[in-house]
Amino acid sequence: MKTVIHIGLLIVSTCLAKAQNNTAENGKDIFEHKCQRCHGSDGTKGLFGAKNLQTSRLENMEIISIISKGRRGMPRWEKRLSPTEIESVATYIKTLRK
């Protein structure tokens, strides 16, 4: 019985890791098309006052809120991207951190 549970947990954790990786990959694609112009490919460009994403320590919900609602010169993306797409971009942005 323990073996079955361990195998089940292994399968679930593998699927979750793969889903998170796919989320970051989808976020990267969106970031490259929508965000890279101001933030740069590595998150440090800073065009039009864009923040350095490598040094950001914002929590996931704060990142999602900024992407959704915009900030200063940054546009609101809540009507142009789905909640899943916004979350994918937030996940990708965290991979840029140093």
C-alpha positions in Angstrom: 0.0 0.0 0.0 2.8 2.4 0.8 4.4 1.7 -2.6 1.2 2.7 -4.3 0.9 5.9 -2.3 4.6 6.8 -3.1 4.1 6.1 -6.8 1.0 8.3 -6.7 2.8 11.1 -5.0 5.7 10.8 -7.4 3.3 11.0 -10.4 1.5 14.0 -8.9 4.7 15.9 -8.1 6.1 15.2 -11.6 2.9 16.5 -13.2 2.9 19.6 -11.0 6.6 20.4 -11.8 5.9 19.9 -15.5 2.8 22.2 -15.3 4.8 24.9 -13.6 7.5 24.6 -16.2 4.9 25.0 -19.0 3.4 28.0 -17.1 6.8 29.7 -17.1 7.3 28.8 -20.8 3.9 30.3 -21.7 4.7 33.3 -19.6 8.1 33.8 -21.4 6.3 33.8 -24.8 3.8 36.4 -23.6 6.6 38.5 -21.9 8.6 38.5 -25.1 5.7 39.8 -27.1 4.1 42.2 -24.5 6.7 43.3 -21.9 10.2 42.9 -23.4 10.0 46.3 -25.2 10.2 48.2 -21.9 11.6 45.6 -19.5 14.2 44.1 -21.8 14.7 40.4 -22.4 16.4 40.0 -19.0 14.1 42.3 -17.1 16.7 45.1 -16.7 16.0 47.5 -19.6 14.0 50.1 -17.8 12.6 52.0 -20.8 9.9 54.5 -19.9 10.5 54.0 -16.2 10.0 50.2 -16.3 11.3 48.6 -13.1 14.2 46.2 -13.0 12.5 42.8 -12.6 15.7 41.1 -11.6 15.8 43.0 -8.3 12.1 42.9 -7.6 11.1 40.9 -4.5 7.3 41.4 -4.9 5.1 38.5 -4.0 3.1 36.7 -6.7 -0.2 38.4 -5.9 1.5 41.8 -6.1 3.0 41.0 -9.5 -0.3 39.7 -10.8 -2.0 42.9 -9.6 0.5 45.2 -11.3 0.3 43.2 -14.6 -3.5 43.3 -14.4 -4.1 46.9 -13.3 -0.9 48.5 -14.7 1.2 51.1 -12.8 2.4 54.5 -13.8 3.2 54.2 -17.5 2.6 50.5 -17.7 -0.7 49.5 -19.4 -3.4 47.5 -17.8 -3.4 43.9 -19.2 -6.5 42.5 -17.5 -8.7 43.0 -20.5 -6.1 41.8 -23.0 -4.8 38.7 -21.2 -6.6 36.0 -19.4 -6.0 35.4 -15.7 -4.1 32.3 -16.6 -1.9 34.2 -19.0 -1.2 36.9 -16.4 -0.3 34.3 -13.8 2.1 32.7 -16.4 3.8 36.0 -16.9 4.1 36.5 -13.1 5.7 33.0 -12.9 8.1 33.8 -15.6 9.1 37.2 -14.1 10.2 35.4 -10.9 12.6 33.3 -13.0 14.4 36.5 -14.0 15.4 37.3 -10.4 19.0 37.2 -9.4 
